[in-house]
Amino acid sequence: MVKVKHYSAGKVSTKDVDEAQFGTRILARTLKDAVVMYEANVRQGTVKTRTRSEVRGPNNKLWKQKHTGRARMGSKKVPHWRGGGVAFGPRPRDYYYQMPKKARRVALKNALFAKFRDAEVAVVDGWPSDQPSTKAACKILQALEMDRSVLVVTDQPNQNLYLSLRNVPYVDVKPVHELNAHQVLLRRFMILTPGALEVLQGRFQKKDS
């Protein structure tokens, strides 16, 4: 069991959470593979250089092949001339690929275990609900001493909470069904709503026990 910070009714206390249901050790290779995959999948792959066939200019031979005392030259667009094409330069490509579903699941589970083990998780009950309030939401983050680099996870999409925190630097708000290992590891701290904690515990306890 580990103790995590618990915010409720304006007070900060501690709460016991069994981190063993998320794993028993850090699987560094699995986490690395997941992070590389998620970052590769957001690459645009639109970088492109011009080859000698795409560079604008004449294709005529600059001087005759022999008897000039100079190196033979066929075009001004050769790669070793200034303004010429690029040899073996980058071309548009798709970087997208997928790890197996079970591997992605293990990576998420292990990322959560790492956060609980390092005491970087808190549970908050009492986010602004009537209307968006950045001031009230930031007050909660400051009370937990987690106001920099935070991932806030909710059990359901919460528009008021999203609007409250969307302009706060390095603070992300995600519903639990969109959670992945990369998002968990991207921010230093993770704050869960009570409902999000129950969903995560039920998801891994039910299928992995």
Sequence and secondary structure as in RCSB ss.txt:
>XXXX:A:sequence
MVKVKHYSAGKVSTKDVDEAQFGTRILARTLKDAVVMYEANVRQGTVKTRTRSEVRGPNNKLWKQKHTGRARMGS
KKVPHWRGGGVAFGPRPRDYYYQMPKKARRVALKNALFAKFRDAEVAVVDGWPSDQPSTKAACKILQALEMDRSV
LVVTDQPNQNLYLSLRNVPYVDVKPVHELNAHQVLLRRFMILTPGALEVLQGRFQKKDS
>XXXX:A:secstr
 EEEEEEETTEEEEEEE GGGG SS  HHHHHHHHHHHHHTT         TTTS S  S SS SSSSSS     
TT TTSTT   TT            HHHHHHHHHHHHHHHHHTT EEEEE    SS  HHHHHHHHHHTT  SSE
EEEESS  HHHHHHHTTSTTEEEEEGGG  HHHHHHSSEEEE HHHHHHHHHHHHHHH 
